[in-house]
Amino acid sequence: MPGCGKSTLGKLLGHKIGYKFVDCDRIIESCEGKLQQIIETHGDDEFLAIEEATLLSLKGRRKVFSPGGSCVLSPSGMLHVRQISLVVFIDVPLRIIERRLMTGNIDSRGIIGLKKMTLNELFDYRRPLYERYAHLVVILNDTPVRESLDILMNKMTDYRRQ
């Protein structure tokens, strides 16, 4: 979900393990403009097509990918990402996501679905999709960032040992 800490933890994880960090939203913005502007100008479906193309273009080794929260709306994109990487669902309670998103301007974040659904409805709709595509679920609460990184790394290590 937006606000779960994908980019923050992804950057830290990449640095810690010596992998390149790749933020899919930044790839889209570098080619197409601000996410919210794309959505307003072209609509949700066009944005989702751009996001899917971005997911399908991902490749390489030794990278930490941070896709947008709506990535799970693209089955082909998610199947590709599952084939090339370990997919981790950072599971953060809605109340924490709400607080994080409300500290900024939520309307400028480019969140697909907010025109038709509340954040709570969006969370309930996407959660089963995040769980479906994840290899690993890491439950985090309002844990400090460094501690969250340690939890994430420990869960990844445990997963790889299985």
Buried (B, 14 or more C-beta within 10 A) or exposed (E): BBBBBBBBBBBBBBEEEEBEBBBBBEBBBEEBEBBBBBBEEBEBEEBBEBBBEBBBEBEEEEBBBBBBBBBBBBEEBBEBBEEBBBBBBBBBBBEBBBEBBEEEEBEEBBBBBBEEBEBEEBBEEBBEBBEEBBEBBBEBEEBEEEEBBEBBBEBBEEBEEE
